[in-house]
Amino acid sequence: MNTMFYIFCIVAVVFTAETIQKVIKMKNEAKRAQDPELEETLAQIERLEERIKVLERIVTENKYDLSREISNLK
């Protein structure tokens, strides 16, 4: 066997693997597009992540005094 045959085999394997990955990705995207409940859940998760980021920012601020805020609520 010569070197060109090995190069051809490697290139064929790489292209096949890329094609399989693209097909799997397209199937997953199609499933996501067909399932409205999944889209709704993902949107809700994004909203919750944003709220968590805001809460983390509030708690980690230097000016934020938790005990003072609790006493203000009483």
N, C-alpha and C positions, 0 to 999 in steps of 0.2 A: 504494500500500500504506500502511496506517496503522500507527501505533505498536503497537497491540494485536496485530497479526499478528506483528511482530518479537518482542514479549515472549513470545507463545505459542511461537514457534519456539525461542527461547532456553531456555524452560522445558522444552520437549519434548526438546531435545538434552541438557540436564542430567539429566533423569530417565532417559533412555535410557542415558547413560553410566554412571550409578549402577547401573542394573539389570544392565548388562553386567559391571561390576566385581563385583557380588554373585554372578552366575552363575559367573564365573571362580574366585572365591574358594571357592564351594561345590564346584566340580569338584576343585580342589586339595585341599581337606579330605577329599573322598571318596577320592581317590587315596591320600592319606596313611593313611586308616583301613583301606584294603584291603591295604596293603603292610606286613606285619609286620616284614620285614627293615629297612624304612626306619625304623620306630619303634624297633627295636633299635639301629640305628646312631645315631639321634638321642639315645637314652638314653646310649649309650656316649660320645658327644661331650660331653654335659652332665657326665658323671662326670669325663672328662678335663679339662674346663674348670675344674671345682672343684679338681682336684688341682693344676693349673697356678696357680690363685689362691693356694693354700696355699703352694706352693713360692716364688712371688713374694713373699709376705708374709714367709716365713722368710728369704729372701736379703736383703730390704730392711730387716730389723730392724737397729737399731744395735748390739745386743748380739751379733749373729751374727758370729762370726769364722771364716771359711772355713778359713784355714790351721790354726787350733787344732783344728777338727773333723777335718781330714785327719790331723793328727799324732796325734790320739786314736785314729784307726782303725788306725794302724800298730802 
